Amino acid sequence: MNLNIIDIINKKRLSEELTKEELEYSFNGYLKGIITDYQMSALLMAICINDMSDEEIYNLTDIFINSGDILDLSKVSGIKVDKHSTGGVGDKTTLIVAPIVASCGVKIAKMSGRGLGFTGGTIDKLESIKGFNTTLSKEQFINQLNNINVAISSQTENLTPLDKKIYELRDVTATTESIPLIAVSIMSKKIASGADKILIDIKVGSGALIKSTKDANRLSKIMIKIGKKYNKETRTIITDMDSPLGKSVGNTLEVLEAFEILMGKEKSYLYHVSTILAANLISMAKGITTEEALKEVEIVINNKDAFYKLIELIKAQGGDISTLKISDNVIPIRSNKTGTLKRIDAYKIGILSRNLGAGRITKEDKIDYTVGIVLNKFLGAVINKGDILCYLYVNEESKYSEQEVLDCFEI
């Protein structure tokens, strides 16, 4: 059969189901440079608008997995776990969860990504630490897991390279919120990364890629089914992302907040979500209840073991925390009214953070790790006119207006 990319795009535009051969031709062709950016952008948009069947999703996941190497972690002793978040504004849970799990004696093998759309990426946050090596070799990754129970690395060139290329294109073509593409991207990476058990944190709300509980439930079912097909126990947890997760949005600012959580200085919703995620991973690995695992989590936070594990992880990967820097140009934003804070729009905060320079609009954009937003008031707070709602950490190129910031807060 002679395949043609225009016919395939048109077929999906008409909401018809694509065969595995058509998907292979399109996506592998894009990886090889035969299919152009604009053609793949058109196909991704057609998928985004017209959805995919479960069979299409399974087939595309398989194509993504087999586009490169599959990491063999058999040389790492014990059960290996992995955790992924679907992305949200201020989501720095990996920086908190990974050291907690590792300090409880469970090996966590974490392949992380960069920012997608208006959401921040774990790798971007870690790269705000000077010297931190986010591109570990297979040997370094395995050795570090055996030595300190945790390693966090970006996708290698050979691990699901198709996802890496599609991921970058989705980020700049408004196709980040497709449920099928999210499921394929996450599960192909998780399966190729070699862990035995997988936990997916599905963020729902205005500041997440997933906007509704209905979509979150669908994504949850699809990813659990994909996991079963590859004999990987997969758990999902659905968490709220209508408000930013934590008080800080911006790369270095979020690293510093992770330090505070692990030192027991902040017992916020971010603390709650992070400890629940860590407890589920420990529960899966050790075959104990989440309640039993939660007690272990609380111990390693209270005795600072988890904090020192994060420091150990940073040092093991070449990072120097003494170099962490935030912008000296700090702008307080004051309320122009009195009332009760009913909402902090996570989506608007995410866009604002990106416009300040903390995220990307195009693939080529450079991130300023020093900029971002620190919230000073939270939901339910009584606000007086003139109270400081948040602080903006800005540079000379940051784009914002005071009204744009005030519009993030519903009082």
N, C-alpha and C positions, 0 to 999 in steps of 0.2 A: 504494500500500500504506500503510495506517495503522499507524504505528510507535508503540510504547508502551514506555516505559523499564522498567516492571515485567516485561513479557514478555521484554525483552532481558536483564535481569538474570537472570531465571529460566532463559533459554536457556543462558547461560554457566554458571549454577549446575549445569546438567545436562551440562556439558562439550561443548556443541554449538558449531559454528563460526559466528561472527557475520559477516554480509555487510558490505561497505564502507558500504552505506547505513545499516545498524544502528549501525555504529561512528561514522559521521558524525553521525547523529541524537543519539547519546548524548554524545559528547565535545564537539561543537560546541554542543550544547544546554547543556552544563555551562558552557562558556565564556561563553555568552550569558545565563546565569542562569536558564534554563528548567528545567534539571535541578538538583536540590538537592545539597548536600554529602553528605547521608546516602545519597542514591540512588547518587551516583558512588562513594562509599566502598564500598557494597555491590557494585557492578560491579567495582571494582578488586580487592576481596577475592576475588570469584569468579574473576577472571583470575589472581590470585596463586595460588589453590588449584588451578585446573583448566587453566592454561597457555593458550597461543595457538598456532595453526598459523603456518607461515611466511607464508602469504598474509594472514592477519590482521595479522601484524607489519608486512608491507610496506604494507598499506592504512592502518594506524594511523600509521605513520611519515609517509606522504604527507599525511594529515589534519593532523598536527602541523606539518609544514613549511609547509603552505598556510594555516595559521591566522593567519599574519602576513606580514611582509616577509621577503625573502631579500636578504641583504647583498651588494651588488655591489662587489667589490674590484678591478674592472678598472682603476681609476685608481692601483692600487698596482703598481709595477713588479716584475717577477720572480716566481718561484714563491712562493706563500704556503702555509705549513704550519700545522697546528693539532694540539694534543695534548690528550688527555683521560684522566683516571684514573677508574676506576669507584668510587673512594672507599675510604679506609682510615684507620685510626687513626694519627695523626702524619704523614699524607701531605702533605708540603709541596713535592713535586717540581716543581710548576709554578714556584714562586718561584726554583728553582735552574735548571731546564731552560730556561725562556724566555730569561733573560739570556745563558746559554751559547750558545744557538742564534743569538740576535741578534748577539752579539759575533763570531760566525763568519761574519757577512754574510748570514744567511738571515732572511727576514721571517716572524715568527711572530704570527699573529692569533688571540688567545686570548679566547674568551668563557667565563667561569667561573661556577660556581654557589656557593650557600651550603651550609652543613652539611645533611646528609641522614641522619636516624636518629642513630646514635652517631658518625658520621664528620664530620670538620671540613671546611669549605668554603674554597676559595682566597679568595673575596670576603670572608668573615668575617676571615680572617687579614690581608688587605690593609687592611681597615677598622680594624684595630688601630693603623694608622699615621695619626696625626691629619692631616686634610686630604686624604687620598688619595681621589681621585675615581674611583669604580668605575662611574659611569654616563656614560661618554663618548658624545657624539653621533656619528652616522655620520661626519660631517666630521672631528671630532677624532680618531676611531679611524683613519681613512684617512691623515690628515696625520701622525699619530704613527708609523704604520707606515713611511711614506716617509722620515720624518726620522731615526728611531732604530731601525728594524727590529722594534720590539715594541710591542704594546699589549695590556693586559689589562682587560677590562671585564665587568660583569655583563650578563646578558641585558637588552636593551632591552625596553620594553613591547610593541613591535611585532614583535620577533623571537621566533618560536614562542611566542606568549603562552599558548597552550593548554598547552604543556609547563610553563611557569612556574606556572600555576594547579594543574595536576595534581601537579607536583613538591612543592608546599607541602602538598597534601592527603596524598600518600603518606608524607611525613615524619612525620605524626602519626596514621596509621591502620594502622601495621605492614604496609604493602604496599611497602616499599622493596626487598625482595629478589627480586622477580619478574624472571626473565630477559627475557621479552618487554618488560616495561615499562622495564627498564634499557636495552635495545637501542634502543627507540623514542625514549626521552628523549635518550640520547647522540647518536644518529645524526641525529635531526631538527635538533638544535642545531648539530651540526658541519656538516651540509649547508647549512643556512640561513645559517651564519656566513661562507660564501663562500671558504674556503680550498681550495687545489688538492689538497693531500695531507694525509691524516689519520692520526695514530698514536694508538692506544688502548692504555693501560696497564691491563690487567685484573688487579686485586688478588684474590688467593685466600687464604682462611684465616679464622680466627675473628674477626679484626678487620676483615673486608671484608664488603661486601654479598654477594659470591660466596663460597660456603663450600667448594665442591669443584672439583677439576680438571675433572671431567666437565661441570659447569655452565659453567666458564670456557671450555672448548673449544667448547661449543655457542654461547655468547655470541660468541666469536671468529668462528665461521663465519657466524653471522647478520649481524654488523656488516660483515664483508667483503663479503657478498652485497648488503647494502643499499648500501654504497659503490659497488659495480659498477653497480648500477641507476642511480646518479646520476653515473656517470663520474668518481668520486673514488677515486684510489688510496688504499686503506686497509690499514694494517699493524696488527697487534696483538702485544703482548708480555704474557706471563703472569708476574706476579711475586708473591712470597710476602708474606702479611699475617697470619701466625699470631702474630707479635710486632709491637709498634708499629714504625713506620718512623722510625728515628732515636731520639734520646734524649728529645725534648720532645713533649708533647701539650698543646695549648692555644695560643691564637692568637698573642699577642705572643711567647711562648716559641719558637714554631715559626719566626716571622720571624727571630728572633735566631739560631736554629740554621742557617737558610738562609744568613745572612751568614757563619757560621763555615765552612760547606762551600765557599762560593765564594771564601773567603780561603785555602783549602787547609789549614785547621786540623783538619779531621776527615775521615778516610779510612775511613768506616764502610760498612755495607751501603747506607745511604741515598746515600752518595757513588757507590757502584757502580751502583745502580739509576738514579740521575739522569744519570750520564754515558752509560750505555747508551741511555737514552731520547733524550738530546740527540744522540748519534751516529746513531741511526736517523733522526731528523728531518733532520739535515744530509745523511745518505746519500740520502734520498728527494729532497731539494731539489736536490742537486748532481750526482746520478747517480754517486756514488762508493761504494766499499764501506764497511761500518760500521767496519772496521779503520782505513781511511784517515781517516774522520770522527772516530774516537776520538782520533787523534793531534792533530787540530785542537782538540778539546774540552780535552785535557790542556794544550795551549799556553795557551788563554785563561783557564784556571783558574790555572796557574802564574804567568802574568804579571799576574794580577788584572784583566784586561780584563772578564771575566764579572762580577766583583764590582762594578766601576765602572759596568757596563751596568745592573745592578739599581738602583744609586743613581740613575743617569740616568733610568731608568723611573719610579722613585718621585717624583723631582723633577718630571718631565714631567707627572705626574698629580696634582701638588699636595701630595704627602706630605712630612712633616717627620719624619725618623727620630730627631731629637733629643727628640721627645715620647714615644717608645716607653717604656712603663711596665709593670713586672711587680709583683705584689703584694709588699708588705713582710712579710706574714705567711706565713712559710715553716716548714713542719712536716716534720722528718726522720722517716722511717718505718724502724725498725730490725728486722732479722730476729730471729725468736724461736727459730731453730734453726740448726744447722750442717749443711753439706752442699754439693752442687753445684747451681747454678741450671739447672734443666732446661727451664723454660718460663716465659714472661711472657705471660699471656693478654691478647691485644690487645683482645678484645671487652670483657672486664671493665675494662681500663684506659680504653677508650672511654666506657663507662657511668659510670665513676668521674669522668672528666674532665667529662662532661656534668653530673653531679650537683654538681660543684664550682662550676659556673656557666659553663663554657666552651662549652656547646652548648645546644640548645633541646629542650624536651619538647613545647611547643605552638607554633603559628605565631607567636603574639604575644610569646613569651619574648624578653627582652633578654639578650644575651651580655655577660659580663664578660671583656674581653680580657686582663685582668691575671692570671687564674688558670690553673691547669693542673698538670701533673706533669712532673718531670724525673727520668728513670731514672738511677740511680747504679751499677747492676750489670747485666751483660748475660749472655746465654746462655753456659753453660760455666764461668762464674766460680765459684771456690771461695768459699763463704760461711761466715763465722763468726757465731755468735750475737752479736747486737749491732751487726753491720755495717749501714750505712745502705743500704737497697735503693733508695729514691727520696726525692725531696722533693716535698711538696705545696705549691702556692701557692694560698692560700685567701682567701675573704672571710668576712664575718660570717654570710652566708646559705648557705655551702657545706655540703653534706650528705655525711658519710662517717663510717665507723668504722674504727679501726685494723685490725680483723680483716678488714673488707671490702678494705682495701688489701693486707694480707698474702695474702689469697686470690688475688690477681692473680699471685703468684709461686709456682711449684712448685719446691721445693727437696728 
